[in-house]
Amino acid sequence: MHDMKWRRVRSLLVAASAAIALAVSPVADAVAAVPAPTQGSLQPLSIDSVYASGVSSGGFLANQLHVAHSEIFKGVGIFSAGPYDCAQGGLTTALYACMDTLLPRKTPAQLEQETRDRAASGGVDPVANLSGAPVWLSHGSSDKTVDRTVNDDLATYYRDFGANVSYDTASSAGHAWVSPLGEVSCTSTASPYVNNCGGDPEKDMLTHLFGSVRPATTTALTGRLVQFDQNAYAPGQSASAVSMGNEGFAYIPQSCATGTSCKLMVALHGCYQYYGLIGDKFMAEANLNEYADTNNMVVLYPQATTASDNPRGCWNWWAYGGDTHYAEKSGRQITAITNMVNAIAGPPTAPALPAPTGVTATGTTTNSISLTWNAVAGAASYNVYRDGSKANAAPLDGTTYTDSGLASGTAYTYTVAAVENSGTVGARSAPVTVTTTTATTPLPNCWTTDNVSHNLAGRSYFIGDQSYAIGTGQYMGPHTSTAVSSLHLRSPGSWEVVPHC
């Protein structure tokens, strides 16, 4: 599974192969099992909310899914990963800045601004959706694969956007998904990378995400594990082209199959944890199906696989395969998984109200921008979004808004959405980018007045009917009371003509 620090690639490959071959004794007081898969396809179910979870590379992708599609994914649970797009599209940065910390990495604040910029251009959903979203994070003290400080950055990233973050750092786990059904000892980092630390992190995670959960079943699972063809959901109908396996899985409890409203959890394995390598061990030991049976929760298990530039079967969080949009809506793996989610939960409902048109800047100052737009029929109010975040504190009854408290000489991107009486927000307008005016700093020892007054004050002289600055001899224009100049005292007895004071 490791998103390992690949500084010694050859030795790590050897060690990993040996670890996979070792027989590991299962936990004595828990039996991990999953039903034998049945061939099928993803069918529409009654889904009321969608969440994502993952470990390591799966944790990075869970975060990318959440940020890119925060209107679909309502919360996320992550074991051991760093902040959104930490890798910046590069393997070296991924390895030595976002797992190890030997190289400098972008700060959470910088990544947050990049996220706002992408939201403003439509690459990801509005960051306002992250405010209040439940986020559960965990990092074990024995984890030497992803440094704690990088996981801390992920917590800071979410908190800065106003998410409801629960961050568990008390575990002594190695680099792994942690579960009471895990067969690996707590502090180890070894295949199949599901560790038993004596507690029940899934209960904590699901309670934080859902608000409350019923205890996991302690009897045999009663749902079905559906094995489906991932090619049907991948871009170009080729899963292998995006380093995904042919097969994916979904655990569907009986209640969800018979029409009960259920939640959907997308569970993402880490590197070296894909089905083609460890079989059903991640699905059996993750302790999600046991909660699915008692809490009306469908669990979707997409599967990555290996590729020439992804030999460990990791999820894409550093732009392998040339996918430079890997962290955005158009990312190939994000597209494939979102297609799977939509097949189960149905595509997102289109907003009832259309996007406002005619969004225009009507005025700018050094610290404010005024906007106007065309009214939308049926709108009770409007929201204005600046760089992806809602700018107005209270609903806007009219079709104008002045955004103040801005920085001078700075570009801001705005969209506008209409809001129904029910509070449902409609589609957002096309973005409009506006720049505040640049503040000027008054020059000291500078005067602006007519040229006759400059002469009388001893700052200029005239020859014939033309004025010149004393000391520099710069031409000022006609020596009249209607010609105005600005003169700056450059040094004692020397005046220069400037555009303004």
SULQUIPE-V998084 format. One record per residue. N is the residue number from 0. PHI is phi in whole degrees, -180 to 180 (999 if undefined). NEAR is the number of other C-alpha atoms within 12 Angstrom. Layout:
BEGIN
n = [N N]
phi = [PHI PHI]
near = [NEAR NEAR]
END
This chain:
BEGIN
n = [0 1 2 3 4 5 6 7 8 9 10 11 12 13 14 15 16 17 18 19 20 21 22 23 24 25 26 27 28 29 30 31 32 33 34 35 36 37 38 39 40 41 42 43 44 45 46 47 48 49 50 51 52 53 54 55 56 57 58 59 60 61 62 63 64 65 66 67 68 69 70 71 72 73 74 75 76 77 78 79 80 81 82 83 84 85 86 87 88 89 90 91 92 93 94 95 96 97 98 99 100 101 102 103 104 105 106 107 108 109 110 111 112 113 114 115 116 117 118 119 120 121 122 123 124 125 126 127 128 129 130 131 132 133 134 135 136 137 138 139 140 141 142 143 144 145 146 147 148 149 150 151 152 153 154 155 156 157 158 159 160 161 162 163 164 165 166 167 168 169 170 171 172 173 174 175 176 177 178 179 180 181 182 183 184 185 186 187 188 189 190 191 192 193 194 195 196 197 198 199 200 201 202 203 204 205 206 207 208 209 210 211 212 213 214 215 216 217 218 219 220 221 222 223 224 225 226 227 228 229 230 231 232 233 234 235 236 237 238 239 240 241 242 243 244 245 246 247 248 249 250 251 252 253 254 255 256 257 258 259 260 261 262 263 264 265 266 267 268 269 270 271 272 273 274 275 276 277 278 279 280 281 282 283 284 285 286 287 288 289 290 291 292 293 294 295 296 297 298 299 300 301 302 303 304 305 306 307 308 309 310 311 312 313 314 315 316 317 318 319 320 321 322 323 324 325 326 327 328 329 330 331 332 333 334 335 336 337 338 339 340 341 342 343 344 345 346 347 348 349 350 351 352 353 354 355 356 357 358 359 360 361 362 363 364 365 366 367 368 369 370 371 372 373 374 375 376 377 378 379 380 381 382 383 384 385 386 387 388 389 390 391 392 393 394 395 396 397 398 399 400 401 402 403 404 405 406 407 408 409 410 411 412 413 414 415 416 417 418 419 420 421 422 423 424 425 426 427 428 429 430 431 432 433 434 435 436 437 438 439 440 441 442 443 444 445 446 447 448 449 450 451 452 453 454 455 456 457 458 459 460 461 462 463 464 465 466 467 468 469 470 471 472 473 474 475 476 477 478 479 480 481 482 483 484 485 486 487 488 489 490 491 492 493 494 495 496 497 498 499 500]
phi = [999 -46 -87 -77 -78 -85 -72 -125 -59 -61 -68 -68 -62 -63 -64 -64 -62 -65 -64 -66 -78 -70 -86 -119 -71 -71 -65 -68 -100 -145 -117 -90 -154 -146 -60 -62 -69 -116 -66 -174 -134 -77 -113 -63 -127 -85 -111 -98 -164 -126 -135 -132 -146 -176 -129 58 -60 -68 -70 -60 -70 -60 -64 -63 -61 -63 -70 -67 -127 -69 -81 -100 -90 -89 -171 -151 -124 -137 -99 56 -157 -104 -76 -54 53 -57 -71 55 77 -135 -66 -61 -64 -57 -73 -108 -126 -112 -121 -84 -128 -79 -113 -67 -129 -70 -75 -54 -61 -67 -68 -64 -67 -62 -65 -61 -62 -67 -63 -65 -93 90 -68 -135 -69 -56 -68 -60 -66 -78 -66 84 -66 -74 -134 -116 -127 -146 -144 -89 -70 -96 -80 -106 -93 -113 -63 -56 -63 -72 -64 -60 -61 -63 -63 -63 -54 -68 -62 -64 -89 87 -69 -90 -99 -114 -125 -96 -120 -84 -70 -99 -65 -78 -81 -172 -77 -109 -156 -67 -98 -66 -101 -100 -63 -54 -86 -82 -128 -154 -61 -94 63 -125 -102 -105 -111 91 -107 -134 -60 -64 -61 -64 -63 -68 -64 -68 -74 -98 102 -162 -141 -83 -57 -66 -66 -111 -108 -61 -65 -112 -87 -111 -103 -89 -99 -125 -88 -72 -59 -66 -113 -80 -56 71 56 -130 -66 -64 -67 -117 59 -121 -72 -69 -107 -128 -138 -142 -92 -122 -62 -57 -62 -71 -70 -107 107 -67 -68 -131 -93 -122 -112 -90 -110 -112 -67 -101 -63 61 -121 -75 -57 -65 -107 -114 64 -93 -61 -64 -64 -77 -104 -70 67 -96 -62 -64 -80 -62 -61 -99 -130 51 -134 -83 -117 -98 -115 -64 -129 -86 -152 -83 -150 -59 -106 -145 -70 -104 67 -83 -79 -83 -130 -141 78 -68 70 74 -86 -72 -103 -54 -101 -115 -54 -84 -57 -66 -71 -62 -63 -62 -69 -64 -62 -63 -60 -66 -67 -90 -95 86 -63 -56 -67 -66 -56 -67 -97 -73 -73 -62 -112 70 -68 -142 -82 -105 -177 -137 -130 -68 -136 -150 -136 -105 -126 -142 -157 -81 -67 -111 -61 90 -78 -90 -162 -138 -118 -112 -115 -105 52 92 -107 -64 -93 -86 -77 -111 -57 -99 -77 -101 -112 -136 -159 -114 -94 -118 74 -93 -86 -73 59 -125 -87 -128 -110 -119 -132 -131 -133 -85 -126 -78 -58 -72 97 -68 -91 -82 -68 -90 -71 -64 -70 -128 -104 -132 -116 -68 -72 -90 -72 -108 -94 -58 -77 -74 54 -133 -131 -119 -161 -75 -67 -65 -65 -59 -64 -64 -85 84 -99 -148 -133 -134 -125 66 -114 -119 -103 -140 -77 -66 95 -104 70 -67 -72 -114 110 -63 -86 -138 -83 -103 -88 -111 -135 -112 -120 -114 -76 -74 -157 -52 80 -130 -114 -123 -81 -126 -63 -162 -94]
near = [46 46 48 40 29 24 18 13 16 12 14 20 21 13 19 29 20 14 23 24 15 15 13 20 17 22 22 16 14 24 25 32 30 35 25 20 24 21 16 19 25 36 25 24 30 26 32 25 31 43 45 49 48 52 51 54 51 45 48 48 53 52 53 50 50 45 49 39 41 36 30 38 38 36 46 53 53 52 55 55 51 54 50 48 48 46 39 33 25 24 28 25 27 41 35 26 32 46 43 31 27 19 17 19 30 27 27 29 23 21 28 33 25 29 39 34 28 30 36 34 28 27 27 37 35 38 40 33 32 39 25 23 34 37 46 43 50 44 43 40 27 25 40 29 43 44 34 34 30 41 43 31 36 47 39 29 36 40 27 27 32 21 31 28 31 33 33 29 25 18 31 26 37 39 46 55 60 50 40 34 42 43 40 37 32 31 27 31 36 38 37 46 45 47 45 41 29 23 21 28 40 41 32 31 38 38 25 28 35 32 17 16 25 21 22 28 25 21 18 20 28 25 33 29 34 31 29 28 28 42 29 25 34 33 26 16 21 21 30 30 28 40 38 42 36 28 36 44 43 47 48 49 38 25 25 33 28 16 17 20 23 32 40 47 45 50 48 52 55 49 45 43 46 42 33 22 29 28 25 30 34 45 45 37 37 44 43 53 48 43 39 40 35 30 33 37 42 48 45 45 45 52 50 46 37 30 21 16 21 28 26 33 37 45 52 53 49 37 32 33 29 21 28 22 27 37 42 38 34 27 34 38 50 42 32 37 47 40 33 38 40 29 26 35 34 23 18 22 15 15 18 23 29 26 31 34 23 21 31 28 28 21 21 30 25 24 24 28 36 28 32 28 32 22 27 29 18 20 31 24 31 43 42 48 39 37 34 40 32 32 29 24 13 13 25 27 20 23 30 28 34 27 33 21 15 25 20 22 19 22 24 36 35 43 42 49 43 39 32 25 17 14 18 22 32 31 30 37 33 25 32 30 25 31 26 27 20 17 16 13 11 15 19 16 20 25 27 28 27 25 34 29 25 35 28 17 18 21 39 39 30 26 16 11 17 22 34 32 35 28 22 23 22 24 26 36 28 24 28 23 19 14 20 25 36 33 42 32 26 20 16 13 17 22 32 32 34 24 17 20 20]
END
